[in-house]
Amino acid sequence: MNGKNGAVSARQGAKLSSCWCGETAGTDSRHPAYVVCPACGTARLRDVAARGQGVVNGETGIYSADYWGRHQEEDLGLPSIEERAVNDLPERCMHWLSLLLRHVLPPACVLDIGCGHGGFVKLCKMAGFQSTGIEMAAEIVRFAQDAFGVEVRRGPLADLDLHFGAQHLGVCMFDVLEHLPDPLAQVQDLLQRGTGRVTLIVQTPEFTDSMSDSMFAVPEHINLFTRRAVSEMLGRAGFAHVEFAESCFQDDVTAVASNMPIRQNTEAAVAEALLATGDGRVLNATRTLAARLGQVKARNHLIEDGDGLGISWSFRQLLRGLRRRLFPH
């Protein structure tokens, strides 16, 4: 991951930023705007002046309504927030909900930091959680409220008087950690929001040699964490228990952390919690359908792509015949 030029020196001009871990040194990365911390392996923006520009101001800074509008569509070629509010629900939002339910059960409180269009907050509400979202721009807060009828507060979190007492608090930070100028302090703050069990789920780009160059997003992505750095930072913030989970996307790392031993809810316990409400019953049926569709997809992959899996042509023909009989349409 490091470049060939060795340690960064003053000859490169701008003052070198410090890493979240406190390390001040850095070595060149394969992107000129980033240096790699020799202590924890995090890639961080080289120029201290570029870190956190406009993060606090949600109306005119980086994370204004323009971030979800023109920037996403024109600069990055991504779908609009209106499209995302439709397409994200059966994909990433359902994946995140399944992960959340594995460790946190309704009616716990759930805080979704950087909730975007609010779809995940809605799914949590349907599941029976007491869910709240946080976004930076007033226009996006209104969009989420209007689109999904959920509670969304305008952040940043540090400015909000949100406290959840002794209830189990689940905090979700999906594609947020990489944007924070002081991630350690901001993650530490989460433990001040509740006096009981706090379970944090983080998804962030994983800094590896094979990571897509698109993850070097200046000035939005301030820190790009290795798996080790994620674990070290969460531990230093007070989350003594950390484990990794399957990510929804290839370039990401997903971690589950807690100030107490992480709960592992059985599928039966999840189903029982969801079946307690009408909306939860609908979600439970949706999860069951998604699992079955995943099995069908895996079966078709086995049949059609068998060469790469070492499955003989004759056996694949047999599987095709069985598929036609069992699933004629």
Order of alpha helices (4+ residues) and beta strands (2+ residues): beta-beta-beta-beta-alpha-alpha-beta-alpha-beta-alpha-beta-beta-alpha-beta-beta-alpha-beta-beta-alpha-alpha-alpha-alpha
